[in-house]
Amino acid sequence: MSTVRPRLPRRAAGSLQLADRAGFLAALARCCRDRGEHGVAVLCADLDRFKHVNAAFGHGFGDAILRAVGIRLRTGLPGALAVAHLGGDEFAVALPVADAAAALAAAQGLRELLSAPLHLGEGPSVRVTGSVGVALCPDHGSEPEALLNRADIAACHAKEGADRHCQMYGSELERRPRERQELLLALHEALEQGQLSLAFQPKLRLADRAYVGAEVLARWLSPALGEVPPGRFVPVAEEAGIIQSIGDFAFARVAELGAAWSCAGLQVGRLALNVSAAQLRRDDFAQRVAELVAGAGGVRFDLEITESALVTRVQAAAGKLGQLRELGATVTLDDFGTGYSSFSHLKHLPIDAIKIAPEFLVGLAADPPGQRLVAAIIAMARALGLKVVAEGIETEAQARFLVDAGCHEGQGYLFARPMPAGEFAAWLQERPH
């Protein structure tokens, strides 16, 4: 974390008090006034998916996490000029920096500090992650309230990004809410005019590279916007409450394709469909799955459900997942390890597999700690009788490591990219059986 301390009174590491919003703004005003020739970075950190913790474990457990995070920020940032708990799951830090690059490095350092395991007395260790927004004095203003608001805007956009967890403020960020509304209107039109389609990414058994199934992915080609990635339109659909319509489209289309492929004699294996929290909460969801299974000509299905969709209502979800399995569908916990869930939940949930998130595979070949973590996840899952699937495999080195560690299945660009339905059917026909 590269920082340059302006000419301010020295503080011993860990001596900072955790301020509230008013106290932080007062401290930030002094920092900006006395900064000399250097800059001051305001970092606003929002904990990811924190509301699910309160819903699943109660506010007492959530408060314990917030206290532990506050202590870590006070003691783990010796170069900080001010640290605050703004309320809820929001924290703020003021740091002296040389330039924008140093500010972004500081933001990444803050994320790493947050992500280390928290030990809550005799309770379980938990791992939290955060999205960090950055605003600079004087680049983005010198008025404390405006700086903090701009850092918060940047944090919101960092949280929305599919592959970005730190975001520098820029004037274009304030244009994005309007663009988001325009995207939502276009998405409504896409549903009405049939602009959505499905792609299929093959999934292989890693030991012998045998085909076992495919993940079904939504795709949107807009006449006005071009190809819109799922990471951009799915969060908008979830917030707007129309993700269920996308799910209904996917179910209907997969049933239609599955029936046609079965009639053509294609062995499509098990098709994996992503299920949102909103879909899972529907009273008629089990009925929708029953209709999917009945209409797909004998094609088998796997329902991939994220940790965040389950952690809010573990007991209710367990009953519903049991119904889905009775219908012949298997259930996979998607993106395992990226949320607040833990192996303690797995024994309460009727699931068949866990899916290791792609983030765990990045740089795996040269990352011994990362290798140990992935190997531990695989070993514990196997001990619980669960299948392990890895997503985002891009290199032979990753694939070899996963095979040696005992991972059952995987998907990624190393094997095949997502393909439109017609191309996927041709791929299946050409593949040796």
Order of alpha helices (4+ residues) and beta strands (2+ residues): beta-alpha-beta-alpha-alpha-beta-beta-alpha-beta-beta-beta-alpha-beta-alpha-beta-beta-beta-alpha-alpha-beta-alpha-alpha-beta-alpha-alpha-beta-alpha-beta-alpha-beta-alpha-beta-beta-alpha
